């Protein structure tokens, strides 16, 4: 199915913007961090499913190798982030993600009121939902690593039972699964955002529509996102 008569691009896909109308959104280092983290998270979740769900466990068999894959993919999750700290672009975006502006509160109010127009949801380089997701997933990964280590090394903290660690680990694993699926759904619904993560560039019109505050920041040469709204 084509989007319009004579078009060569399937409906729902983003074409690469014209070079004269492209805005650099992510550096190579940032895209590599995102990609490596995504792959590790996928391996971790799939291996967990093979250990937790009976039909998958029977299908895969050989439990010990799957446990090893799960353990090491989980313990490796922070590595892309730590390597990304060597990149100035990555550190700058962490600064953006860690700051909430007045217009981010407007974005959240618009979500609660189910207002979907871009004008009702102002955003900098990252909208409020992306900031909340980044903070939540970072904290969740740390808790998963902590409880996983308690399960791996049972005598690490004797005053915390292995049963408690398993309960928290399993409950949070299910929560992460649903949150990551929601993140992937949002990505699939926005082909231009995927293009930005794949190539590093997005069209200026898309950026103006959904991240106008970021374009203003880029134009003004400001390094700080999060100043109070005028």
C-alpha positions as CSV (number, residue, x, y, z in Angstrom):
1,X,0.0,0.0,0.0
2,X,1.3,3.5,-1.0
3,X,0.7,6.7,0.9
4,X,-0.3,8.6,-2.3
5,X,-0.7,7.9,-5.9
6,X,2.8,7.6,-7.5
7,X,4.5,7.5,-4.1
8,X,7.3,5.0,-3.6
9,X,7.2,5.1,0.2
10,X,4.8,2.8,2.1
11,X,2.3,4.3,4.4
12,X,3.6,4.7,8.0
13,X,7.3,5.1,7.1
14,X,9.4,8.2,7.2
15,X,11.5,9.2,4.3
16,X,14.9,10.7,4.8
17,X,14.5,14.5,5.0
18,X,16.0,16.7,2.3
19,X,19.6,17.7,3.3
20,X,18.6,21.4,3.3
21,X,15.8,20.7,5.7
22,X,17.5,18.4,8.2
23,X,18.3,19.0,11.8
24,X,20.9,17.0,13.7
25,X,19.1,15.4,16.7
26,X,21.4,12.7,17.9
27,X,25.2,12.1,17.6
28,X,26.7,8.7,16.6
29,X,27.6,8.1,20.3
30,X,24.1,8.7,21.5
31,X,22.6,6.4,18.9
32,X,25.1,3.7,19.7
33,X,24.2,3.9,23.4
34,X,20.5,3.7,22.7
35,X,21.0,0.8,20.3
36,X,23.3,-1.2,22.6
37,X,21.0,-0.6,25.6
38,X,18.0,-1.7,23.6
39,X,19.7,-4.9,22.4
40,X,20.8,-5.8,25.9
41,X,17.4,-5.1,27.3
42,X,15.8,-7.3,24.7
43,X,18.2,-10.2,25.4
44,X,17.5,-9.8,29.1
45,X,13.7,-9.8,28.7
46,X,13.7,-12.7,26.3
47,X,16.0,-14.8,28.4
48,X,13.9,-14.0,31.5
49,X,10.8,-15.1,29.6
50,X,12.5,-18.4,28.7
51,X,13.3,-19.0,32.4
52,X,9.9,-17.8,33.8
53,X,7.3,-19.1,31.4
54,X,6.9,-22.9,31.3
55,X,6.1,-23.4,27.6
56,X,9.1,-21.2,26.6
57,X,11.4,-23.0,29.1
58,X,10.4,-26.4,27.6
59,X,11.0,-25.1,24.1
60,X,14.4,-23.7,24.8
61,X,15.6,-26.3,27.3
62,X,19.2,-26.2,28.7
63,X,18.4,-23.9,31.5
64,X,21.9,-23.2,32.7
65,X,23.1,-21.5,29.5
66,X,19.9,-19.4,29.5
67,X,20.6,-18.4,33.1
68,X,24.1,-17.3,32.2
69,X,22.8,-15.3,29.2
70,X,20.2,-13.6,31.4
71,X,22.7,-12.8,34.2
72,X,25.4,-11.3,32.0
73,X,23.0,-9.3,29.8
74,X,21.5,-7.9,32.9
75,X,24.8,-7.0,34.6
76,X,26.0,-5.4,31.3
77,X,23.0,-3.1,30.9
78,X,24.8,0.0,32.5
79,X,27.9,-0.4,30.3
80,X,26.6,1.5,27.2
81,X,25.5,4.4,29.6
82,X,28.9,4.5,31.3
83,X,30.7,4.5,27.9
84,X,28.3,7.2,26.7
85,X,29.5,9.5,29.4
86,X,32.7,10.0,27.3
87,X,30.5,11.9,24.8
88,X,29.8,15.6,25.4
89,X,26.6,15.3,23.4
90,X,25.4,12.4,25.6
91,X,26.2,14.3,28.7
92,X,24.3,17.4,27.4
93,X,21.2,15.3,26.7
94,X,21.4,13.8,30.2
95,X,21.3,17.3,31.5
96,X,18.2,18.0,29.5
97,X,16.6,14.8,30.7
98,X,17.2,15.7,34.3
99,X,15.5,19.1,34.1
100,X,11.8,19.8,34.2
101,X,10.6,23.1,32.8
102,X,7.3,24.9,33.2
103,X,6.2,23.8,29.7
104,X,6.9,20.1,30.8
105,X,4.1,20.6,33.3
106,X,1.9,21.9,30.6
107,X,2.7,18.8,28.6
108,X,1.6,16.5,31.5
109,X,-1.6,18.5,32.0
110,X,-2.4,18.1,28.3
111,X,-1.9,14.4,28.6
112,X,-4.3,14.2,31.6
113,X,-6.9,16.2,29.7
114,X,-6.3,14.1,26.5
115,X,-5.3,17.1,24.5
116,X,-3.2,15.8,21.6
117,X,-2.4,18.9,19.6
118,X,1.3,19.8,19.5
119,X,0.4,23.3,20.6
120,X,-1.0,21.9,23.8
121,X,2.1,19.8,24.4
122,X,5.1,22.0,24.2
123,X,8.5,20.3,24.4
124,X,12.2,20.9,24.3
125,X,14.5,18.2,22.8
126,X,12.7,15.7,25.0
127,X,9.1,15.9,26.1
128,X,8.0,15.3,29.7
129,X,6.9,11.8,29.0
130,X,10.4,10.9,27.6
131,X,12.0,12.5,30.7
132,X,9.8,10.5,33.0
133,X,10.5,7.3,31.1
134,X,14.3,7.8,31.1
135,X,14.3,8.5,34.9
136,X,12.1,5.5,35.7
137,X,13.9,3.0,33.5
138,X,17.2,4.1,34.9
139,X,16.0,3.5,38.4
140,X,14.3,0.2,37.5
141,X,17.5,-1.1,36.0
142,X,19.4,-0.4,39.2
143,X,16.9,-2.1,41.3
144,X,16.8,-5.1,39.0
145,X,20.6,-5.3,39.1
146,X,20.6,-5.1,42.9
147,X,18.0,-7.8,43.4
148,X,19.6,-9.9,40.7
149,X,22.9,-9.8,42.5
150,X,21.2,-10.8,45.8
151,X,19.8,-13.8,44.0
152,X,23.2,-14.5,42.3
153,X,25.2,-14.1,45.5
154,X,22.9,-15.3,48.2
155,X,25.2,-14.3,51.1
156,X,25.8,-10.8,49.9
157,X,23.3,-9.2,52.3
158,X,22.1,-11.9,54.8
159,X,19.5,-9.7,56.3
160,X,17.6,-9.6,53.0
161,X,16.0,-12.9,52.2
162,X,16.4,-14.4,48.7
163,X,12.6,-14.8,48.6
164,X,12.1,-11.0,49.0
165,X,14.7,-10.4,46.3
166,X,12.9,-12.8,43.9
167,X,9.5,-11.2,44.6
168,X,10.8,-7.7,43.9
169,X,12.8,-8.8,40.8
170,X,9.9,-10.7,39.2
171,X,7.3,-7.9,39.9
172,X,9.6,-5.2,38.5
173,X,10.5,-7.4,35.5
174,X,6.8,-7.6,34.5
175,X,6.4,-3.8,35.0
176,X,9.5,-3.1,32.9
177,X,8.1,-5.4,30.2
178,X,4.9,-3.5,29.9
179,X,6.6,-0.1,30.1
180,X,9.1,-1.1,27.4
181,X,6.3,-2.3,25.2
182,X,4.6,1.0,25.6
183,X,7.8,2.8,24.7
184,X,8.1,0.7,21.5
185,X,4.5,1.3,20.6
186,X,5.1,5.1,20.8
187,X,8.2,4.7,18.7
188,X,6.4,2.7,16.0
189,X,3.7,5.4,15.9
190,X,6.2,8.1,15.1
191,X,8.3,7.1,12.1
192,X,10.2,10.5,12.1
193,X,11.4,9.9,15.7
194,X,12.7,6.4,14.6
195,X,14.4,8.1,11.6
196,X,16.1,10.5,14.0
197,X,17.4,7.6,16.2
198,X,18.5,5.6,13.1
199,X,20.2,8.3,11.1
200,X,20.8,11.1,13.7
201,X,18.7,13.6,11.7
202,X,15.0,14.7,11.5
203,X,13.1,17.1,9.3
204,X,12.9,20.6,10.5
205,X,9.2,20.7,10.1
206,X,8.8,17.7,12.5
207,X,11.1,19.3,15.0
208,X,9.2,22.6,14.8
209,X,5.9,20.8,15.3
210,X,6.8,18.5,18.2
211,X,9.9,20.0,19.7
212,X,9.8,23.7,19.0
213,X,11.5,24.7,22.2
214,X,14.5,22.6,21.2
215,X,14.7,24.4,17.9
216,X,14.6,27.7,19.7
217,X,17.4,26.6,21.9
218,X,19.5,25.5,18.9
219,X,18.8,28.8,17.2
220,X,19.7,30.9,20.2
221,X,22.8,28.8,20.9
222,X,21.6,28.1,24.5
223,X,23.1,25.2,26.3
224,X,20.3,25.0,28.9
225,X,16.9,23.6,28.5
226,X,14.6,24.0,31.4
227,X,14.4,27.7,31.9
228,X,11.0,29.0,33.0
229,X,8.6,29.7,30.2
230,X,8.2,33.3,29.2
